[in-house]
Amino acid sequence: MLSHFVRTRRPILGVRIPLLRKTALRLLREGQTSLPLTGRSTYEELIVAGMILAHAPLPQAVLRCEIDAYLDQADTWIYGDILAAELKQIKKDPESYWEWIGGLLCDPREFHVRFASTLLLSHYINDDYIDDVLQRLAAIGNPGRYARMGAAWALQRCFFAYPEKTLAALEEPELAAEIRRRAVQNIRAACKRLGKESPV
């Protein structure tokens, strides 16, 4: 259960993710495109709100504003990660979101940067975008722990799809040392799980 692995100040009821997803899809079918949130909202309510946003048929400009407000409620990584992975509109038109993601990567808010890195690893690790993805990840300067963990995770995913390009990116001088260290650790751990020799 994911809630066992996150630290949040919000109350946790213990409802599992599959049931939260069913709840979000039911609310969407009923015509709901957002879920009002307050400082008293539970962990589960934020998860459902993110899932609703990920599938809501909103105009792109409205969706961006809603996502910005949603991420401002985040106090841990999972809210943005789930939203990024399930954000279906990006798959339909990734180019139209590209500039917006670049802005998020430069945002001073930690969880906005983490969310942008997760968007990259979820939707942009392909032949059309890999060079630009690596360049953007190398340029992340946000000092937040979760922002840097997100960048390192994205670099790990890039490595298994494009090993030579990613190894070259790990040598770039502008890449933050902590991101490089975490990415190398992630790659080594993944190679060990797969029974492969790590090149780093």
ABEGO torsion letter per residue (X at the ends): XAAAABBBABBBAGBBAAAAAAAAAAAAAAGBABBBBBAABBAAAAAAAAAAAAABBBBAAAAAAAAAAAAAABABAAAAAAAAAABAAAAABAAAAAAAAAAAAABABAAAAAAAAAAAAAAABBAAAAAAAAAAAAABABABAAAAAAAAAAAAAAAAABAAAAAAAAABAABBAAAAAAAAAAAAAAAAAAGBBBAX
